[in-house]
Amino acid sequence: MNRLLALIGAVWACVVLLQAQEIPPEVRDLIEQRVEAIADQLGDDSDVDLSSLTEQLLDRLNYPLDLNRATAQDLADLYMLSDIQVNAILDHRQRFGKFISIYELQTIDALDMATLEEVRPFITVRSEGASRTSLKEMLANGSHEVLFRTQISVQQRKGFLGGGDPFNSPYTDPDGGPLPDVNDPQVLDSLRQNSKVYLGSPWKLYTRYRFRYRRNLSFGITAEKDEGEEFFKGTQPNGFDFYSAHLFIRDIGPVKALALGDYQAQFGQGLVFSSGLSYARKSAYTMNIKRNADGLTPYTSVNENQFMRGAGATVGLGKFLEATAFISHKKLDGNVAIADTVSGADATEAVFSSFLEDGYHRTYNELRKKHSVDEFIYGGNMRYLRRNWSIGATAAHEEFGNTLQKSSVVPYNQFEFQGKANTTYGVDWNVLYRNLTWFGEGARSANGGMAGVTGLLVALDKRLSLALQYRDLQRDFQGLYSAAFSESSNPWNERGLYTGLELRPTRKWTLNAYFDQFTFPWLRYQTDALSNGYEVLGQLTWTPSKKVQLYVKARKQDKPKNAGYVTEGISPIVPTDQVNYRFNASYKVSKGITLRTRIETVDYQRGDSPVEHGFMIYQDVVHRPSKGRLEFTGRLALFSTDSYDARIYAFESDVPGVFSLPPVYGQGLRWYGMVRWSVARGIDVWARYGSWAYLHQDAISSGLQEISGDRRSDLKLELRLKF
């Protein structure tokens, strides 16, 4: 910890000529709304890091997109325009020449005023032509950013009996039982050797340095230590548990993109290959069902698995053709065991039964699984692009140092990948014609499994748009890096048809709705029979002025599951219904103060079991003055749910680089407060304190994460330097 504080002090002393760009409060609200709409559908995938999407939108805010140079991909990457609107912008530019002003967009029928207001901060118009910038100029004119973050749980968890902290209230056994004498070195050593306490301190630490010149050049290093991991001692002599570095160059001569170190690679609709997160998910933005793969992009997050480590390059081959090649090698965490390679023989080999994706290395048990699996990936993409259509072909090969052999092969998972190597390949396409977009991808894995998705986006009228998507994902399709649009988290064993619409009858009213029906041709986890289901959503938004926005949303899901009991040797499947209702109001009291109110309910029923209810109400207060050094964001929430199945997910504002979507269940109160202090130009400090107070509980969580009592609190501090 002393080394970290010394490093912070050294960097602080070196910062000169600091510069920072203030973000208008309404733009921050817009970015949060976009991220929350996607977060609403993550549910149990809430460990997915959406902070990268926030950073991408902030990048566009700092470096607005020039409409006179923008490609279809550039416009799609804003995540605010449908493909129909993107095509309309490009068609207008081709017919009438370069844009003179961004307000010229008002003459395009496909763009309504609400969309124009949203996209305006992220675009610009430059009259001068594109000029080449040398590497020397980029290095001289780029921006530096340094982040330091620390986090700690205020209440001591059971795993930290071996080492306290002045911020922690001590752990006591909820049942009143005695605790081991951790002051005895032999007792403490025994607890550590048997993974009954954590090895490191309760502080979570994060630091990042990044240099950027627009979107042309980026390089940096990121490091993280989770709570419970050692730091510059014992099992972590090199300090942080996770390090990541990258160098990324874009649009230098014929090189469209060059990635060295850690990066992401995404192509087509994500069926063949897509590392990282797919933003094409069902949400209240009902037209956003098409993936807009970015190809190669830099990686700056701290997920220790979902990225590539090696090199990749995209090169232009003439005016309409570009080729991408990528290669990656990294070590993954896994459950490794020894298995017989020949039945009845003495020959053995190391196999692993599953991947571990949490990135925790706090005990000797967790450390034994660290970097136990070698992963080697290579592949490529060839793409032919015209103004209104494109077609691409992608292939990827993944190979592991050990064989993946599931610990238990049961009927529902018998078609999932096992082995040492896998190959996927396929073709994707995108066609724009007037007010219509047709897109899709077909893929095949090495075992012969097939998968395909295709969709249509149609502007039936300036006020009405329609989205259709069909998917057929065979039960034996094996895509280890597949991330296509689907009901399940893994894109296989599913057929479905999605129908969505967006209606804007007036500038003040918007209706979004979708109906997604799906069938599962084979068994699934907790569903021991073939099944089908549906999901329907409707959201009505009223925006009477720039100061007020209200919406009501209803969503119903029906996905059969096992009944939970056995009849004549089998567990029958029964309907599992979940209905969510939400009322949300946002209103600006003054130029710098915004209030947000939300009421949400959920009803959950499995078969003939009693309906389980959930309820939450919260009030947000956001103070973001246009001028001033202090900002404040706070929330007070009351909640009551009958069970974990009736949980509610609530997106929370957090310090930069942190994505927070905790599940709300039980009975109690949730509150947090966050302060941003702009110390000087280019120096910002955040402090966030949050707490959960539960009723009728004498312990929270379980295992080494257990907290005694009915309260769970955490403190976060972050320092950002820009120069």
Secondary structure, DSSP 8 states (H G I E B T S, - for coil): -HHHHHHHHHHHHH--S-------HHHHHHHHHHHHHHHTTTGGGTTS--HHHHHHHHHHHHS-EETTT--HHHHHTTSSS-HHHHHHHHHHHHHH-S-S-GGGGGG-TT--HHHHHHHGGGEE---S------HHHHHHH-EEEEEEEEEEESB-BGGGTTS--TT-B----TT------TTSHHHHHHHHHTTSS-SS-S-EEEEEEEEEETTTEEEEEEEEE-TT---SBTTBTTS-SEEEEEEEEEEETTEEEEEEEEEEEE-TTSSS-B-S------SSSTT--S----EEEE--S--SSSSEEEEEEEEE-SSSEEEEEEEEEEEEEEEEEEEESSTTSS-EEEEEEEEE-S----SHHHHHTTT-EEEEEEEEEEEEE-SSEEEEEEEEEEEEEEEE--S---GGGTTS--EEEEEEEEEEEEEEETTEEEEEEEEEETTS-EEEEEEEEEEEETTEEEEEEEEEE-TT---TT---S-SSSSS-SEEEEEEEEEE-SSSSEEEEEEEEEEEESS-BTTB-S-EEEEEEEEEEEEEEETTEEEEEEEEEEE--EE-SS-BTTB--EE-EEEEEEEEEEEEESSSSEEEEEEEEEEEEEETTS--EEEEEEEEEEEE--SSSSEEEEEEEEEEEESSGGG-EE--B--STT--B--EE-SEEEEEEEEEEEEEETTEEEEEEEEEEEESS-SEES-GGG-EESSEEEEEEEEEEEE-
